[in-house]
Amino acid sequence: SASPTSWTVPKEGGVQSVVIAGNAAWTATSSQPWLTVDQAVGAGPGSVALTCAANATVSERTATVVLTTGSLEVVVSVTQAAGNPWVSVTPTSWSVPRVGGSQSVAVASNTTWTASSDQAWLGLSARGGSGEAAVTLTADLNLTSAPRTATVSFTAGTQTVTVAVTQMGSDPALLVSPSVWMVPRAGASLEVS
């Protein structure tokens, strides 16, 4: 026999000792790689330590450890709570020339995510996805002389990460029309816009 025969694990993972009673040789086998047993074989009474890794997924997960002695099997059932949603991006900032341009952002997450821009002049190739993906940011030409900023937000569950975008302003310019005027010798007037 073994005790306990069930273990509820928090999302952070943990270690649980299982006491084995009896005087025969036994083996211990885990059904999942994220749940390990410190001793695969033994004999007589003793104990094994079960180690459960942190759950990086957003789903509850289950596993079993089977303790076998002769034809007798004892099953230890393990249930682990779901992990937190997370999302990360690279790079987290972008300096854009005044003429505009594009920048690829690598997104990684353990669940579905959304993306949004807070400025109309900065477009996104995708507004959401799942797992790993690349999102292209596209900035328009800045027609003003002032620099401008935008923020792109990526959200998974309750976590949000951002890409800070800064664009330089255009050089000050003055355009007149017409730019050339041949004045008659008698003189004349011309409206310039």
C-alpha positions in Angstrom: 0.0 0.0 0.0 1.0 3.6 -0.3 -0.1 6.9 1.3 -1.3 9.4 0.1 -2.8 8.1 -3.2 -3.7 11.5 -4.4 -1.9 14.9 -4.6 -3.3 18.3 -5.6 -0.4 20.5 -6.6 -0.4 24.3 -6.9 0.6 25.9 -10.2 4.1 26.7 -8.8 4.8 23.0 -8.4 6.2 21.2 -5.3 7.4 18.0 -3.7 5.3 15.3 -2.1 6.6 12.3 -0.1 4.7 9.0 -0.6 5.1 6.3 2.0 5.2 2.7 0.8 4.3 -0.1 3.1 5.2 -3.8 2.6 8.3 -6.0 2.4 8.6 -6.8 -1.3 10.5 -5.2 -4.1 8.7 -2.4 -5.9 9.0 0.0 -8.8 7.7 3.5 -9.2 6.8 5.0 -12.7 5.5 8.4 -13.6 3.2 9.0 -16.6 4.4 12.5 -17.4 7.9 14.1 -17.8 6.9 17.1 -15.6 6.3 14.8 -12.6 9.4 12.9 -11.5 10.1 10.2 -8.9 13.4 10.3 -7.0 13.6 6.5 -6.7 12.4 4.2 -9.5 13.1 0.9 -7.7 13.2 -0.2 -4.1 12.4 -3.0 -1.6 10.5 -3.2 1.7 8.9 -0.2 3.4 10.2 3.2 2.4 9.2 6.3 0.7 9.6 8.1 -2.7 9.6 11.8 -3.3 7.4 13.1 -6.2 8.6 16.4 -7.7 6.2 18.4 -9.8 7.5 21.2 -12.1 5.7 24.6 -12.3 2.8 24.6 -14.7 3.6 27.0 -17.6 0.3 26.3 -19.4 -3.1 27.8 -18.8 -4.7 24.4 -18.4 -5.1 22.1 -15.4 -3.0 18.9 -15.9 -3.0 15.4 -14.5 -0.5 12.6 -14.1 -0.2 9.3 -12.2 2.6 7.5 -10.4 2.2 3.7 -10.5 3.8 1.7 -7.7 4.1 -1.9 -8.6 5.0 -4.9 -6.5 4.6 -8.3 -8.0 1.1 -8.3 -9.5 -0.2 -5.5 -7.2 -0.4 -1.9 -8.4 -1.1 1.2 -6.4 -1.8 4.4 -8.3 -1.1 7.9 -7.0 -3.2 10.5 -8.8 -1.7 14.0 -9.3 -3.7 17.1 -10.4 -1.9 20.4 -10.9 -3.6 23.8 -11.1 -3.4 25.8 -14.3 -0.6 28.3 -14.7 -1.0 32.1 -15.3 -1.3 33.5 -18.9 1.9 35.3 -20.0 3.1 37.1 -23.1 6.5 38.5 -24.0 7.7 40.6 -27.0 11.1 41.4 -28.6 12.0 44.2 -29.1 10.2 46.4 -26.6 11.1 49.7 -28.3 11.5 51.1 -31.8 12.9 54.4 -33.1 11.4 55.2 -36.4 12.9 57.5 -39.0 10.7 60.4 -40.1 10.1 58.7 -43.5 8.4 55.8 -41.7 9.1 52.1 -42.1 8.4 48.7 -40.6 9.6 46.6 -37.7 9.0 43.0 -36.9 8.1 42.1 -33.3 8.5 38.5 -32.1 5.6 37.5 -29.8 5.7 34.5 -27.4 2.8 33.4 -25.2 1.3 30.3 -23.5 -2.2 31.2 -24.7 -4.1 33.5 -27.1 -3.1 37.2 -27.1 -4.3 40.4 -28.6 -2.4 43.4 -30.1 -3.4 47.0 -30.4 -1.9 50.4 -31.4 -2.9 53.6 -29.8 -2.1 55.8 -32.9 -3.7 55.7 -36.3 -0.3 56.3 -38.0 1.1 53.1 -36.6 -0.4 50.0 -38.2 -0.2 46.3 -37.2 -0.1 43.2 -39.4 -2.1 41.2 -36.9 -4.4 42.1 -34.0 -4.0 38.8 -32.2 -2.8 35.3 -32.3 -1.8 32.3 -30.2 1.6 31.0 -29.0 4.5 32.3 -31.0 4.2 34.7 -33.9 5.7 37.7 -35.6 3.7 41.0 -35.9 4.9 43.7 -38.3 4.6 47.3 -37.1 4.3 49.9 -40.0 4.7 53.6 -39.4 3.6 56.3 -41.8 5.7 59.3 -42.9 5.7 62.0 -40.2 4.7 65.2 -42.1 5.1 67.4 -39.0 8.4 68.8 -37.6 7.5 67.5 -34.1 8.5 64.0 -33.0 5.6 61.7 -32.0 5.1 58.5 -30.0 2.9 55.5 -30.0 2.4 52.4 -27.8 1.6 48.9 -29.1 0.0 46.7 -26.4 0.1 42.9 -26.3 -2.3 41.3 -23.8 -2.7 37.7 -22.6 -5.2 37.2 -19.8 -4.4 39.9 -17.3 -0.8 40.5 -18.4 0.0 43.3 -20.8 3.4 44.2 -22.3 4.2 47.1 -24.6 6.4 48.2 -27.4 7.3 52.0 -27.2 7.5 53.6 -30.6 9.2 57.0 -31.2 9.3 58.7 -34.6 11.4 61.7 -35.5 9.8 64.8 -37.0 10.4 66.1 -40.5 12.8 68.9 -41.1 11.1 72.3 -41.2 10.3 73.3 -44.8 8.6 76.2 -46.7 7.1 75.5 -50.1 6.0 78.4 -52.4 4.3 78.3 -55.7 5.3 79.4 -58.2 9.0 79.1 -57.3 10.2 81.0 -60.4 8.8 84.3 -61.8 10.1 86.3 -64.8 9.2 89.9 -64.1 8.6 92.1 -67.1 10.6 95.4 -67.1 7.4 97.4 -66.7 6.9 95.6 -63.4 4.0 93.5 -62.2 2.5 91.9 -59.1 2.2 88.2 -58.4 0.3 86.2 -55.7 2.4 83.6 -54.1 1.0 80.7 -52.1 
